[in-house]
Structures are given as C-alpha cells and as structure tokens.
Amino acid sequence: MYALVDLLRGSRRPLSAARLSEEFEVSKRTIERDIQSLQLAGVPIYAHHGVSGGYSILREHSLPPLNLTVPESLAVLAGLGLLETSPYGAAARRARAKVLAISREDQLAPVDDALASMFVIDAEPQPDVAVSLIPEAIAARRVVRLDYVAADGETRTTRDVEAMGLLRGGDAWVFVAWCRLRDGIRGFHLDRIRHLEITDEVFPERDPALLDADLSRWRTRRLG
C-alpha cells in the first residue's frame, strides 16, 4: 500500500486500475480493494471518471516510512526469504527490495552477514502452475478448479474447490479448501497441483468453525 500511494503521488496524471494492476502484478479487484482500504484510513485518493480517468492523490501526502532496527530488519528479511517458494514468492521478493531500499547504510553490512549464515533446505520445486493466484482466490472467496495428482503419483482428478486458506506443514505448502468432489475440507499439496484455474463463481462463506475443527488435529497457529 505504501508503494501504491507513492506511485500515485509521483504521477502527473490519474492512473487507471488496469495500469496499477499491471505495475504491481495483481488483479484490478485487488487494486480497487486496497484503494478503498486506504480511503477508509483517511488517505486522500480521488477517482476521476472518463476516458483518461483513474486514481490520483494529493502530491504532498505519503505514508510514514518504516524505521527498523538491525534485528527487526533481519527478522523481516529472513521471513521474506522463507516465502520465496510459497504462493507469495513474487510479492516477497518485491517487499525485500523495498526493505533494503529504506535501510540505512550502516545497517546493511551486519544484516547481510547474518543472512549469509542462514540456510534453508527446500522441498522439491513447485511445478509451473498459477499457485501465486491462490491468495487472491482465498480473499475473493472464489471457486478454484484443480487438476491434482494423488500421493501415488498416478491417480489424477479434476476438482472444483472453495478456497479457504494456506497451511505450512513441515517443508510443504498446502492449499486448504472445501472439496466438492469429496464433500469436505481437504488439503492439496502445491507440488501435486498440475493445473489451476480461478473461476468466476463466488461461494457463500462457510462456518469458520468447520476449518478450525479440521485444523485442530494439528498444533497450528494463525499468522494474523
């Protein structure tokens, strides 16, 4: 959101949702939702209608910069590094670049040294599917169509599922959803998804207690 505000502040003309979605590699729906959140928070973003319309902001407005200590910078950068092989990988790389850009020169050396001493043993690389779209499907309560391979490596099914969440278990990311084929909550390992498509169908929100009950089988914690 800081980058969105900064881009609008530096533009000489209004920027359309389509242009902003290209810049940040997200959907127009995400841009419109973020702009609405910023407006509700009091950020003076204005919509201009017409052929050359779009969004603009008062030039003098910006969000306060981050002021991180060395340990805080290290924690943020290490956390972003752990997301490299997740559905948030592209966003994590962009966020990492922004954190480095605002870090003081005297902080960079100790942070770089500490990061160089950290290592991660990753699982098998994910197949080339649109797993980066899963967070958007979860936020928008969209039905997702999956081509999925079972643990035996042979059985393959096509399923329509209701996106509910993401689970990190051990060294694997799992897409949690209500599976209409099995009529229940199922976890889909990202490395077994061979094709993924977000449909236009928005499903009614299910009782959150269903997911909580399913996750209670493991010792889990929410990240927010």
Helices and strands as residue ranges (DSSP letters): H 2-10, H 17-24, H 28-40, E 45-48, E 54-57, H 70-82, H 89-102, H 105-116, G 131-133, H 134-140, E 142-149, E 156-169, E 172-179, E 184-189, G 190-192, E 193-202, H 208-215
